[in-house]
Amino acid sequence: MEELLQAIVQGFFVGSTYGLLALGMGLVYGVSGIVNFSHGDFVTLGMYLCLALFSAFALDPYVSIIVVLPVMTLLGAIVYQYLIRPIAGRHLLMIIQLTLGLSLLLQNALMMTFGGQPTRTPSMIESKLFIVGDVVIRGSHLVACISSFALAFLLYFVLQSTDVGRSIRAVQQEPRAAALMGVDVGRVQVMTFAIGIGILAIAAALLLPGLPIQPNQGLRLTVITLLVFVLGGMTNFVGIMLGGVVIGVAEAVGTIYMTEVLGQLLPYLIFIAIMLFRPQGLVWRS
């Protein structure tokens, strides 16, 4: 029971960050209808930018957010404006091919720059432990969980209560009507994609402490994000965060109680089971 409780708590904390990753995907999909298959590679890029700042200036990953966030947000705006936007209204297969090409480009660029060996980035709270009863909580997991839910709430507040958020929701619901009401649809789409990539920069710094990273891990992160994204109903914030927790707990439980292969398969088996019985996702969509 102690091991099970430990696995559930650890899975909850890590899963909240998976939810944050999927929120970035859901935000972009809701506005532009694009599923970014290089999603995980942008997360990996954020991690390696944090590593570079640590190597050059001894900046902790949490401090590196100050630099990595604006850099990746700007990069997201450039990628959408000059690569994705010209083909955004065309065949879906073209978008898939483009984002997969971006994935390969980022992987190879990181491999040529940093090498292919796994590496780690230390953090000031990596070794901090909090003991609550029989449960041991890593400081980095606690920070990631609190930050992820706080950012999810902040994003929800912005979308519901600000002019920028109302413009994003208008484009999400009906782009043509939004354009007739004076909303610059193209600008909103560029801004939303940039925000989505900026969210990945924050998630990268939250996941990084104590985690071995390598250039080819992007595909795994993309797949996990897609699982959470679909489980949560694609645009439902509550469902996406809940989906992240489900996948995180399944991953942690599988690692402890199953063989290596079955443990890695458990999140996918749970995903398939949920989709069979609740194809609309974990939360009813309005």
C-alpha positions in Angstrom: 0.0 0.0 0.0 2.8 2.4 0.7 4.4 1.7 -2.7 1.0 2.2 -4.4 0.3 5.5 -2.6 3.8 6.7 -3.5 3.2 5.8 -7.1 -0.1 7.6 -7.2 1.3 10.7 -5.6 4.3 10.8 -8.0 2.1 10.1 -11.0 -0.3 12.9 -10.0 2.6 15.4 -9.8 4.2 14.4 -13.1 0.8 14.0 -14.8 -0.1 17.6 -14.0 2.9 18.7 -16.1 1.8 16.4 -18.9 -1.5 18.2 -18.7 0.3 21.5 -19.1 2.0 20.1 -22.2 -1.4 19.1 -23.6 -2.9 22.5 -22.8 -0.4 24.1 -25.3 -1.5 21.6 -27.9 -5.2 22.2 -27.2 -4.9 25.9 -27.3 -3.3 25.8 -30.8 -5.8 23.2 -32.1 -8.8 25.1 -30.9 -7.8 28.2 -32.8 -6.2 26.9 -35.9 -7.2 23.2 -36.1 -3.5 22.2 -36.3 -2.0 19.3 -34.4 1.7 19.9 -34.0 3.6 16.6 -34.4 6.8 18.4 -33.4 5.3 19.3 -30.0 7.6 17.1 -28.0 10.7 18.3 -29.9 9.9 21.9 -28.9 9.8 20.7 -25.3 13.2 19.0 -25.8 14.5 22.2 -27.4 13.4 24.1 -24.3 15.2 21.6 -22.1 18.5 21.9 -24.0 18.3 25.7 -24.0 18.0 25.5 -20.2 21.0 23.1 -20.3 23.0 25.6 -22.4 22.3 28.4 -20.0 23.3 26.3 -17.1 26.6 25.3 -18.8 27.4 28.9 -19.8 26.1 30.9 -16.8 25.3 28.3 -14.1 21.6 29.4 -14.3 19.2 27.1 -12.5 16.5 25.7 -14.9 13.8 27.7 -13.0 15.8 30.9 -13.5 16.4 30.0 -17.2 12.7 30.4 -17.8 13.3 34.2 -17.9 15.4 33.7 -21.1 13.9 30.6 -22.6 10.3 31.7 -22.5 10.6 34.8 -24.7 13.0 33.0 -27.0 10.7 30.1 -27.7 7.6 32.3 -27.8 9.3 34.3 -30.6 10.4 31.1 -32.3 6.8 29.9 -32.2 5.5 33.1 -33.9 8.2 32.8 -36.6 7.5 29.1 -37.3 3.7 29.7 -37.6 4.1 32.9 -39.7 6.6 31.7 -42.2 6.1 27.9 -42.3 2.7 26.9 -41.1 0.5 29.8 -42.0 1.2 29.6 -45.8 -0.3 26.0 -45.9 -2.7 26.2 -42.9 -5.8 26.0 -45.1 -4.7 23.2 -47.3 -4.7 19.4 -47.0 -4.2 18.0 -43.5 -1.5 15.7 -44.7 0.7 18.7 -45.6 0.5 20.0 -42.0 1.4 16.6 -40.7 4.4 16.3 -43.1 5.6 19.8 -42.2 5.4 19.3 -38.4 7.1 15.9 -38.7 9.8 17.6 -40.8 10.2 20.2 -38.0 10.6 17.3 -35.6 13.4 15.7 -37.5 15.1 19.1 -38.0 15.0 19.9 -34.3 16.2 16.4 -33.3 19.2 16.5 -35.7 20.1 20.1 -34.8 20.2 19.2 -31.1 22.2 16.1 -31.8 24.8 17.9 -33.8 25.0 20.7 -31.1 24.9 18.7 -27.9 25.7 15.1 -28.9 23.5 12.0 -28.6 24.4 11.0 -25.0 21.8 11.4 -22.2 22.6 14.3 -19.9 21.2 16.0 -16.8 20.8 19.6 -15.6 21.1 20.1 -11.9 18.7 22.3 -10.0 18.7 24.0 -6.6 15.7 22.0 -5.4 16.4 18.7 -7.2 17.6 17.0 -3.9 14.9 18.6 -1.7 12.5 16.0 -0.3 9.3 16.5 1.7 8.0 13.6 3.8 4.2 13.4 4.4 3.4 10.3 6.4 4.7 7.4 4.4 4.9 9.4 1.1 8.2 11.1 -0.1 7.6 14.0 -2.4 10.4 15.4 -4.5 10.7 19.2 -4.4 10.9 19.4 -8.2 7.7 17.4 -8.6 5.9 19.6 -6.1 7.0 22.8 -7.8 6.0 21.3 -11.2 2.5 20.4 -10.0 1.8 23.7 -8.3 3.1 25.7 -11.3 1.2 23.6 -13.8 -2.2 24.0 -12.1 -1.5 27.7 -11.5 -0.7 28.3 -15.1 -3.7 26.3 -16.2 -5.9 28.5 -14.0 -4.2 31.7 -15.3 -4.7 30.6 -18.9 -8.4 29.9 -18.2 -8.8 33.3 -16.6 -7.1 35.1 -19.5 -9.3 33.3 -22.1 -12.5 34.0 -20.1 -11.9 37.5 -18.7 -9.6 39.5 -21.1 -10.0 41.1 -24.5 -7.2 38.9 -25.9 -8.9 35.8 -24.5 -12.2 36.8 -26.0 -10.6 37.3 -29.4 -9.0 33.8 -29.1 -12.4 32.2 -28.2 -14.1 34.1 -31.0 -11.7 32.7 -33.6 -12.0 29.3 -32.0 -15.8 29.3 -32.3 -16.3 31.0 -35.7 -13.3 32.5 -37.5 -15.4 34.2 -40.3 -17.8 35.8 -37.8 -14.8 37.0 -35.7 -13.2 38.6 -38.8 -16.5 40.4 -39.6 -16.5 41.8 -36.0 -13.0 43.3 -36.6 -10.8 40.5 -35.1 -7.5 40.0 -37.0 -7.8 36.2 -37.3 -4.3 35.7 -38.7 -2.7 37.7 -35.9 -4.7 35.8 -33.3 -3.6 32.5 -34.8 0.1 33.5 -34.8 -0.2 34.8 -31.2 -1.9 31.6 -30.1 0.7 29.3 -31.6 3.4 31.5 -30.0 1.7 31.2 -26.6 1.4 27.4 -27.1 5.2 27.1 -27.7 5.8 29.5 -24.7 3.8 27.1 -22.5 6.2 24.3 -23.7 9.2 26.4 -22.6 7.8 26.6 -19.0 6.9 22.9 -19.0 10.4 22.0 -20.2 11.9 23.9 -17.2 9.5 22.2 -14.8 10.2 18.7 -16.1 14.0 19.1 -16.5 15.4 18.9 -12.9 16.7 15.4 -12.3 15.4 14.1 -15.6 17.9 12.6 -18.1 17.4 14.2 -21.5 18.5 13.3 -25.0 17.7 14.8 -28.5 15.5 11.9 -29.7 13.0 12.0 -26.8 10.6 14.4 -28.6 8.5 11.6 -30.2 7.8 10.0 -26.8 6.7 13.4 -25.4 4.6 14.1 -28.4 2.8 10.7 -28.1 2.2 11.3 -24.3 0.8 14.8 -25.1 -1.5 13.4 -27.8 -2.8 10.8 -25.3 -3.6 13.5 -22.8 -5.0 15.8 -25.4 -7.5 13.3 -26.8 -8.4 11.9 -23.3 -9.2 15.4 -22.2 -11.6 16.1 -25.0 -9.1 18.2 -27.1 -10.2 21.6 -26.0 -11.6 21.1 -22.4 -9.1 22.5 -19.9 -10.4 20.5 -17.0 -10.5 17.3 -19.0 -7.0 17.8 -20.3 -5.5 18.3 -16.8 -7.5 15.2 -15.6 -6.1 13.3 -18.6 -2.6 14.3 -17.7 -3.1 13.0 -14.2 -4.5 9.7 -15.5 -1.6 9.1 -17.8 0.9 10.2 -15.1 -0.5 7.8 -12.5 -0.7 4.9 -15.0 2.9 5.5 -16.0 4.1 5.5 -12.3 2.0 2.5 -11.3 3.2 0.5 -14.4 6.8 1.3 -13.6 6.6 -0.1 -10.1 4.2 -3.1 -10.4 4.9 -4.4 -13.9 7.7 -5.5 -16.1 9.5 -2.8 -18.1 7.6 -3.6 -21.3 4.2 -3.9 -19.7 4.8 -0.8 -17.6 5.5 1.3 -20.7 2.4 -0.1 -22.3 0.0 0.5 -19.4 -0.8 4.2 -20.2 -1.7 3.2 -23.8 -3.8 0.3 -22.7 -5.7 2.6 -20.3 -6.1 5.2 -23.1 -7.6 2.5 -25.5 -10.0 1.3 -22.7 -11.2 4.8 -22.0 -11.7 5.6 -25.7 -13.7 2.5 -26.2 -16.2 3.4 -23.4 -16.0 7.2 -23.5 -15.0 8.3 -27.0 -16.0 11.9 -26.1 -13.2 12.1 -23.5 -13.1 12.1 -19.7 -15.3 15.2 -19.4 -18.4 16.0 -21.3 -17.8 18.7 -23.9 -20.2 21.5 -24.1 
